[in-house]
Amino acid sequence: MKEKTIHLPGLAATLTLGRKLGQLARPGDVITLAGDLGAGKTTLTQAVGEGLGVPGHLYITSPTFSLLHEYPGRLPLYHMDLYRLEGEGDLENLGFEEYI
């Protein structure tokens, strides 16, 4: 697995990167985001969804309470919020392996 840290200077850069990631995504790709509350993770995910062709009427929101939202597009987008999970057992209960 390749890991890369990218610091984005603002909203325009965030949207540009997200759209490009969505356009370049291939089956089996996993993109993980880490950052503080309000850092722009959901904004980036919205742009990834745009790049994947998620229909505009399906507004991508943070899955804080449900843990997982699924959106159709050129490839399905599985938006997961894993910060409340306490361990690998919680990942198994969520069915994480089925999505990757």
C-alpha positions in Angstrom: 0.0 0.0 0.0 1.3 3.4 -0.9 0.9 6.2 1.6 1.1 9.9 0.8 0.5 13.0 2.9 -0.8 16.0 1.1 -1.3 19.4 2.6 -3.8 21.5 0.6 -3.7 25.3 0.8 -7.4 25.9 0.4 -10.8 24.9 -1.0 -9.9 25.2 -4.7 -6.9 22.9 -4.3 -9.1 20.5 -2.2 -11.8 20.3 -4.9 -9.3 19.9 -7.7 -7.4 17.1 -6.0 -10.7 15.3 -5.1 -12.1 15.5 -8.6 -8.8 14.2 -10.0 -8.7 11.3 -7.5 -12.2 10.3 -8.5 -11.4 10.4 -12.2 -8.3 8.3 -11.7 -9.8 5.8 -9.3 -9.8 2.1 -10.4 -11.5 -0.9 -9.0 -9.9 -2.0 -5.7 -8.4 1.5 -4.9 -8.8 2.5 -1.3 -8.4 6.2 -0.3 -8.1 7.0 3.4 -8.3 10.4 4.9 -7.1 11.5 8.3 -7.5 14.9 9.9 -9.1 17.0 12.6 -12.8 17.8 12.7 -13.5 20.5 10.1 -10.2 19.8 8.2 -12.1 19.2 4.9 -12.3 15.4 4.7 -16.0 15.4 3.7 -15.4 18.3 1.2 -12.6 16.3 -0.4 -14.9 13.2 -0.5 -17.6 15.2 -2.2 -15.1 16.2 -4.9 -14.0 12.5 -5.3 -17.6 11.7 -5.7 -17.9 14.3 -8.4 -14.9 12.8 -10.2 -16.5 9.3 -9.9 -19.7 10.6 -11.4 -21.9 10.3 -8.3 -25.2 12.0 -9.3 -25.3 15.6 -8.1 -28.7 15.1 -6.4 -27.0 12.6 -4.0 -25.4 15.1 -1.6 -22.4 13.4 0.1 -22.5 13.9 3.8 -20.4 12.8 6.7 -21.4 9.3 7.9 -20.6 10.2 11.6 -23.7 8.5 13.0 -24.3 5.7 10.5 -20.6 5.0 10.0 -21.1 4.2 6.3 -22.8 5.9 3.3 -22.7 4.3 -0.2 -23.1 6.3 -3.4 -23.4 5.0 -7.0 -21.1 6.3 -9.7 -18.6 5.0 -12.3 -17.3 3.0 -9.3 -19.2 2.8 -6.0 -18.1 5.3 -3.4 -18.1 3.9 0.2 -17.7 6.8 2.6 -16.9 5.5 6.1 -16.3 7.3 9.3 -14.1 5.1 11.4 -13.0 7.4 14.2 -15.4 5.9 16.8 -14.3 2.3 16.1 -12.3 0.8 19.0 -10.5 -2.1 17.2 -10.4 -4.6 14.4 -13.4 -6.4 15.8 -15.5 -3.2 15.1 -14.2 -3.2 11.5 -15.3 -6.8 11.1 -18.7 -6.0 12.5 -19.0 -3.2 9.9 -18.2 -5.7 7.2 -15.2 -3.6 6.1 -13.6 -6.5 4.2 -16.6 -6.6 1.9 -15.9 -3.1 0.7 -12.3 -3.4 -0.2 
